[in-house]
């Protein structure tokens, strides 16, 4: 790793030809990234895909102008120099990470790409003492600023108010189906299903260490079971619920957290102190679930309260009665 870092060139040491070659390769890379974004979004967000297609075409046109300038000044042979060859040069996220990016994250990344490129060339132009290099870098900065303006023009053309609103609604719905719904189901399962074994153990033994171990085992076991069940139940292709891995992670993690919330207080050695705190945590957990259902799943507040709070209270009572008996 250190040898790779040590082999990078400093930007101030690049010749005008190398700076021009770096700009050409950067434009080519950005064009490919925008086309990858377009393909990633085309099925679900056609208007945004059209925006990125247009931005890729803009990058291609700028690259062609840069190549023409290089041919005039330095000939047809363009040195191979890329972003990773230059110390301190702005980096791009690997394209494969786009699979985990939301629509808004992709839009934000595209805006950042244009700002980074323009800012870099502007700062570089200010630092150089060579007039020709300063002119060249200034032209590149202006070109990148033109990219950003072109991106806004393309958004106005392809992504009007109705199209953006429709795509935002689709992205929000996908977020709910992939993360919120399985996470909420996991939180409910973890919070409610572990109440009976934890409080039954607590009142039966009045031993905080034993109660904590039972709560930990119940929470982790339920999380693993819920995660695998969610991931295996639906591959997301027909239902449109998204990646089974993401849904499994959301369900498994939230199930575990839901159980651990009222198991962790039993790390306190004093039984009644731990129990009172655990009961307060349960109260907060159940009302948090009600709020999430009402806020994200549009469940009427009274119905959510009846389903969650009453159900949780009954499970808690069952555990306390069984343990106390």
N, C-alpha and C positions, 0 to 999 in steps of 0.2 A: 504493500500500500504506500509506504513512504517513498519507494522508488518511483511509483507512478506520479505521486504529487511532485517529487523532485524533478521529473522530466517535463513538467508543464512549462510552457513559455510564458513570460510576463507580457501583458498586452503592450506595454511601452516599448518592448523590444521587437515588435512585429514591424515588418516593412509595409509600405503602402500596398504592395501586391498581396501580401499575406492578409492584411486587413480586408481587402476586397474579396479574397478567396474565402475568408471566414464569414463574411456577410453572405456570400453566395450559398455556402453550405448551410448557414443558419436559415436562410429563406427556404431552401429546399426541405429542411427538417420541419419547419413550421407548416409548410404546405401539406406535408404528409400527416402531421398531427391533426390539422383541421379536417382533412379528408377522413381520417380515422374517427374523429368526433362525429362527422356527418353520417358515416356508416353505422356507428354505434346508436345514433339517435333516429335514423331514418324511419324505422318501423313504428315507433311510438310518438315521435316528435318531428313530423315531416317539415314543418315550418322552420324549426331550429336547424335541421339538417340542411335546408336550402341556404340558410345564413352561412354555415360553415363551408358549404360548397363554394359560395361566392368569395369567402375570405381566402380559401385555398387558391382560387383563380387569381385573386389579387397578389398573393405571394408569388405565384408563378410569373406574373407579369413583371413584378419588381426583380425577380431573379433573372429574367431574360434581359432586363435593362442593365443589371449589374454585369452579366456575362458580356454584353456588348461593350460596356465600358472597359472591362478587363481586356478584351480582344484589342481594343484601340490602344490601350496604354502598354500592355505587357505581352500580348500575343494570345495564342489559343491554348497553351498549356497552363492549367489552373492548379496551383499547389494544393495538396490535400491537407487541409487544416480545419478542425472542427472545434465546437465549443469545449469539449473535454480536453483539448490540447492546450487550452489557455487558462492560466491561473486567475481565479476571481471572476471568470466569465459566467453570466447567468446560466442556470441549468434548467432543463425541462423535465417534468415528471415522466417516468417511463410510461409508454403508451398502454401497457397492460394494466396499469392502475385505473384506467378509465372504467373498467368493469365494475369498480366499486364506487364510482363517482355519480352523484346525482346530477340532474339537469342544471340546477343552479351552480353546482360546483364546477361543471364543465364550462358554463358561461363565465364564471368568475376566473377560471384558469385562463381562458382565451383573452380576457381583458388584461390579466396580469402579464401574459406573454407579450402583448403589444406595448404595455407600459414599461416592462423591463428592457425590451430591446431599444425603445426610444430613449429611455433614461441613460442606458449604458453608452449609447453612441453620443449623446449630448455631453456627458461627463468626459468621455474620451476626447471629444473635439476640444473641450476646454483645456485639457491637460497637455495636448501636443503643442510643440513650438514650431513645427513645420507647417508652412502655409498651405501647401498642397494636401498634406494629410488632414489638416483642420477642415479644409473645404470638403474633402472626401467624407470624413466622419459627419460633418454637418449635413451633407446630402443624405447620408444613411439615416440620420436621426429624423430628418424631415420625411423621408420615405416611411419610416416606422410610424410617425405621427399620422401620416396619410392612411396607413393601414387602419389605425384606430378610428379615424373619421369614416373610412370606407365601411368598417364594421357597423358603425351606427347607421349609416345610410342603408346598408343591406338589411339590418334589423327593421328599419322603418318600412322597407319594401316587402320583406317576406314575413315579418313577425309583427303584424298589427296588434291592436288591443285585444280583439277577440281571439286571435290565434295564440297570443301569449297567455291569455287567461285560460284558454282550453288546455294548453300544454302544462301550465302551472297546476291546474286541477288534476290532470293525469299524473303529474309527478307527486302531488300530495297524496293522491289515492294509492299510488304505488308504495309510497313511504308508509302509509297506514297498513297496507296489506303485508309488506315485507317485514317491518320492524314493530310497529305499534301493536297490531293485532296479536301476533304470537307472543310478544313481550308482555302484553297485558294478560293474556291467557296464562302465561307462566307465572306472573306475579300473583294472580288470583289463586292458582293452584298451590304455589309455594306458601302463600300467606295463610290460606284456609286449611289445606289438607294436612299441614304439619301442626296445626293448633292442638288437635286431639292427642297425638302421641307425646308432644312436648309437655303439655300441662297435665296429662295423665301421669306421666313419669314424675313431674315436679311434685304433685300432691301425693302420689303414692310413696315416693322415697324421701321427699324433702331434702334431697341431696343435690346441690347445684352442679357439682362436677358431673354426676351421672346424667342429670337433665341436659346439660350442655352437650355431652357426647351423643345422646339420643337425638337432640335437635340438629346437631351437625350432620350425623349420619342420615337422618330423614331429609334434610335440606339438600345435601349433595346427591343422595340417591334419587330424590325426586327431580332434581335438575338434570341429571344424566338421562333419566327415563323420559322426561318431557322433551329434552332436546332431540334425542334420537327419534322419538315418536313424531315430533313436528317435521323433522327433516325427511323421514321416510314416508310420511303420509301423502305427500304431494310434491312432484318435481317442479311444479310451477309453470310448466309449459302450457297446459290447457287452461288452468285456473287464472293465470296471470298474476299469481301471488309472489313471484320473484324467486330468487335463489333459495333452494332448500337449506343450504349451508347457513345463510344469513338468518333465515327464520329459525333454524335449529339453535343457533347461537343465542338469538334474542330470547327464545323460550327457555332454554336451559339456564342461561345466566340469571334471568329475572326470577325463575322458579327458585333457584338457589338463594338469591338475595331475599326473596319473600319469606323463606323459612328461617334464614339466618337472622333476620331482623329481630325476632323474638326469642332466638336461641342464644345470641351473644350476651344478653343481660345476665345469663346464668354463669358467666365467668366471674361474677361478683359472688364471693363466698357466703354472704348473708342471705338466707333463703327468701325472707319476705321482701327485703329490698330488691333482690333480683326479680322476684315475681311481680311486684308492683310496677317496676320499670318495664318488664316484658308486656304486661297488660296495657300500659300506656303506648308502647310501640305498636301493639296489635291494633289499638284504636286508631293511631295515626295511619298505619298501613291500610286499613279498611277504608278510611275516608279518602286516602290518596287514590285508591283504586276507583272509588266512586267518582272522584274528580276527573281522572283520566278517561273513564268511560263517557262521562258527560262532555268532556272537552274534545276528545278526538274521535270517539265512536258515535257521537250524537245520541247517546242513550239518555232518555229522560231522567232527570235527577231523582225523582221519587222511585222510579223503577230500579235504577241502579242502587239506590240506598236499600231498597227492600231485598234485592238479590244478594248484595255483598254484605252489608252490615248485619242484617238479620241472619243470613246463612252463616257468617263468621261467628256470630254470637251463639248460635245453636251448636256449632262444632266445638267452640270453646267450652260451653256448658257440658257437652258430652264428655270431653276430656277431663274436666274438673270433677264431674260426678263419678266417672269410672275410676279415676285416680284416688279420689277421696273415699270411695267405697272399699 
